[in-house]
């Protein structure tokens, strides 16, 4: 754990959807991108290659589980997966549902804004968040039971 790392010591209002001793899944509070999640490795490491192979596979299983839940619940046009760590060099993956009508599509969510999204559509997507959280938790329980 690194004292000045916001992922080692997250804010109290972070919505943890699921976790085990090695990683946690959080729902990002982003008004423009409902359903935006992160899978965060618990230990302070910067790169995937810092992990032994079984741990790399485990974190990717969590990423793919979140992607699957997002696709099933939110039905996005695309899901973006990204691991940067340029600003926070702590291993984490972004899993972002993308829609053709979102603020940046087809650019990345960090790219040039393309439009103002429809507020009613964003509210409808936010209304799916309880179902998304429940879906992730069900999938995690199934995964745990299979081990």
C-alpha positions as CSV (number, residue, x, y, z in Angstrom):
1,X,0.0,0.0,0.0
2,X,1.2,3.4,-0.9
3,X,0.2,6.3,1.3
4,X,-0.5,8.8,-1.5
5,X,-2.3,6.4,-3.8
6,X,-6.0,7.1,-4.3
7,X,-6.5,3.5,-5.3
8,X,-4.7,2.1,-2.2
9,X,-6.7,4.4,0.0
10,X,-10.0,5.2,-1.8
11,X,-12.5,7.8,-0.8
12,X,-15.3,6.6,1.6
13,X,-18.0,7.1,-1.0
14,X,-16.6,4.6,-3.5
15,X,-19.3,2.0,-4.4
16,X,-17.6,-1.4,-4.1
17,X,-19.7,-3.9,-6.0
18,X,-17.6,-7.0,-5.2
19,X,-14.2,-8.0,-4.0
20,X,-11.9,-10.7,-2.8
21,X,-8.5,-10.4,-1.1
22,X,-6.8,-9.7,-4.4
23,X,-9.0,-7.2,-6.3
24,X,-12.2,-5.2,-6.0
25,X,-14.8,-4.0,-8.5
26,X,-16.1,-0.5,-8.1
27,X,-18.8,1.5,-9.8
28,X,-17.5,4.8,-10.9
29,X,-19.7,7.8,-10.2
30,X,-19.6,9.4,-13.6
31,X,-22.9,11.1,-14.6
32,X,-22.1,10.9,-18.3
33,X,-21.2,7.2,-18.2
34,X,-23.6,5.2,-16.1
35,X,-22.2,1.7,-15.7
36,X,-18.6,2.7,-15.8
37,X,-16.7,0.2,-13.6
38,X,-13.2,-0.4,-12.5
39,X,-11.4,-3.6,-11.4
40,X,-8.6,-2.6,-9.1
41,X,-5.8,-4.8,-7.9
42,X,-5.6,-4.5,-4.1
43,X,-1.8,-4.5,-3.8
44,X,0.1,-1.5,-5.2
45,X,1.6,-2.7,-8.4
46,X,1.9,-0.7,-11.6
47,X,1.8,-3.2,-14.4
48,X,0.1,-6.5,-15.4
49,X,3.6,-8.0,-15.8
50,X,4.3,-7.3,-12.1
51,X,1.8,-10.1,-11.3
52,X,2.5,-13.8,-11.5
53,X,0.6,-15.5,-14.3
54,X,-2.3,-16.9,-12.1
55,X,-2.9,-13.4,-10.7
56,X,-2.9,-11.9,-14.2
57,X,-5.5,-14.5,-15.3
58,X,-7.6,-13.9,-12.2
59,X,-7.7,-10.1,-12.7
60,X,-8.7,-10.6,-16.3
61,X,-11.4,-13.0,-15.3
62,X,-12.9,-10.2,-13.1
63,X,-12.6,-7.7,-16.0
64,X,-14.4,-10.1,-18.4
65,X,-17.1,-10.8,-15.8
66,X,-17.8,-7.1,-15.4
67,X,-17.9,-6.7,-19.2
68,X,-20.3,-9.6,-19.5
69,X,-22.6,-8.1,-16.8
70,X,-22.6,-4.7,-18.5
71,X,-23.4,-6.2,-21.9
72,X,-26.3,-8.3,-20.5
73,X,-27.9,-5.5,-18.4
74,X,-27.1,-2.3,-20.3
75,X,-26.9,-3.6,-23.9
76,X,-24.2,-1.0,-25.0
77,X,-23.2,-0.6,-28.6
78,X,-19.6,-1.3,-27.5
79,X,-17.6,-1.9,-24.3
80,X,-14.3,-0.2,-23.8
81,X,-11.6,-1.9,-21.7
82,X,-8.6,0.2,-20.8
83,X,-5.6,0.0,-18.4
84,X,-3.5,3.1,-18.4
85,X,-2.2,4.1,-15.0
86,X,-0.5,7.2,-16.3
87,X,-2.1,9.4,-13.6
88,X,-2.4,6.7,-10.9
89,X,0.3,4.0,-11.4
90,X,-1.7,1.4,-9.6
91,X,-3.0,-1.6,-11.6
92,X,-6.6,-1.1,-12.5
93,X,-8.9,-1.7,-15.5
94,X,-11.7,0.6,-16.8
95,X,-14.8,-1.2,-18.1
96,X,-17.0,1.4,-19.8
97,X,-20.3,0.8,-21.6
98,X,-20.4,2.9,-24.8
99,X,-23.4,4.1,-26.8
100,X,-23.5,5.8,-30.1
101,X,-25.3,8.7,-28.5
102,X,-22.9,9.2,-25.5
103,X,-20.9,12.4,-25.1
104,X,-17.7,11.2,-26.8
105,X,-18.6,8.4,-29.1
106,X,-16.8,7.3,-31.3
107,X,-13.9,9.0,-29.5
108,X,-12.6,7.5,-26.2
109,X,-14.3,8.9,-23.0
110,X,-11.1,10.9,-22.5
111,X,-11.2,12.3,-26.1
112,X,-12.9,15.3,-27.7
113,X,-16.6,15.7,-26.6
114,X,-18.9,15.1,-29.6
115,X,-22.3,16.0,-28.3
116,X,-24.4,16.7,-25.2
117,X,-26.1,13.4,-24.3
118,X,-29.9,13.3,-23.8
119,X,-30.6,13.7,-20.0
120,X,-33.6,11.4,-20.1
121,X,-31.5,8.6,-21.8
122,X,-28.8,9.0,-19.1
123,X,-31.4,8.7,-16.4
124,X,-32.8,5.6,-18.0
125,X,-29.2,4.1,-18.0
126,X,-28.6,5.2,-14.4
127,X,-31.9,3.4,-13.4
128,X,-30.2,0.1,-14.6
129,X,-27.3,0.4,-12.0
130,X,-29.0,-1.6,-9.3
131,X,-29.6,-4.4,-11.8
132,X,-26.0,-4.1,-13.0
133,X,-24.7,-4.4,-9.4
134,X,-26.9,-7.4,-8.7
135,X,-25.8,-9.1,-11.9
136,X,-22.1,-8.6,-11.1
137,X,-22.7,-10.0,-7.6
138,X,-24.5,-13.0,-9.0
139,X,-21.8,-13.7,-11.4
140,X,-19.1,-13.4,-8.7
141,X,-21.1,-15.8,-6.5
142,X,-21.3,-18.3,-9.4
143,X,-17.5,-17.9,-10.0
144,X,-16.8,-18.5,-6.3
145,X,-19.0,-21.5,-6.2
146,X,-17.2,-23.0,-9.2
147,X,-13.8,-22.7,-7.6
